[in-house]
């Protein structure tokens, strides 16, 4: 199948009439002013009104909170927002678009977001039952080793489990093995914020007050129907900076060179259709060569996922875009 056939095309449209021929000139002028005022208010609502309480619920490997200032420099105007690798959602929750399609291939993560949208109070109540105890942590972590037990959990319990593990595991990171089982160890934190009621309710309100579609599928499928005027932010699992530096274990199956190339081909389709995209990745020779025909900015990012604290610090990343 032609890759371009995956995406929709923009057929345009006509603007609504601002006035009527039978109105007096004075009335018509009043209508024009009302229209302009309404348009201005809608624009301000879309681009300016944001809640400071909306923030990531879980800490994610490669999360973007440390580089949001750099990313914001390159955010264009847009009609609809797409994020095929939403992860912890730092960029989504910072921008808070009114119309968005967000996606991730991680089923547990997406189920968590859906629960926050539909059952936030039940989720909060379930989170209050967890204990910051090492034995309890490993007992809860081991649930996904026994598929019969795990499958008996309802979506609220599964979402509660993943938030609890994220808040209490070592370094607060989401990591799974090749079987898709959570394998980060206990963090031994004195007072982890397991139940952040304010953030959970704020995210719930954001999801429900806006037109937010939450998907769990391949990144290419998540872009079905994207049209000119939309903006796509892409934050895929990073290309490893060395053979031993790969840390894309938040999704079983990984994301290798073939997937990076497929993603670049999708970016080429977006570019041909006039859809603006911004992509984050590691500053490797492979990535810079792959996207050499696009604009590439090298930025500094602080990363703290290495098990050796002495090896944590600033690393080079790239922001790739197809617009000025």
Secondary structure as UniProt FT lines:
FT   HELIX           3..6
FT   TURN            21..22
FT   HELIX           25..47
FT   TURN            52..53
FT   TURN            61..62
FT   HELIX           65..67
FT   HELIX           68..72
FT   TURN            73..74
FT   STRAND          81..83
FT   TURN            84..85
FT   TURN            87..88
FT   HELIX           90..95
FT   STRAND          99..103
FT   HELIX           107..118
FT   HELIX           120..127
FT   TURN            128..129
FT   HELIX           134..141
FT   HELIX           142..145
FT   HELIX           147..152
FT   HELIX           155..168
FT   HELIX           170..172
FT   TURN            178..179
FT   HELIX           197..209
FT   STRAND          211..215
FT   TURN            219..220
FT   HELIX           221..223
FT   TURN            224..225
FT   TURN            228..229
FT   STRAND          231..235
FT   TURN            243..244
FT   TURN            249..250
FT   TURN            252..253
FT   HELIX           257..272
FT   TURN            273..274
FT   STRAND          276..282
FT   HELIX           285..290
FT   TURN            291..293
FT   STRAND          295..303
FT   HELIX           309..311
FT   STRAND          313..321
//
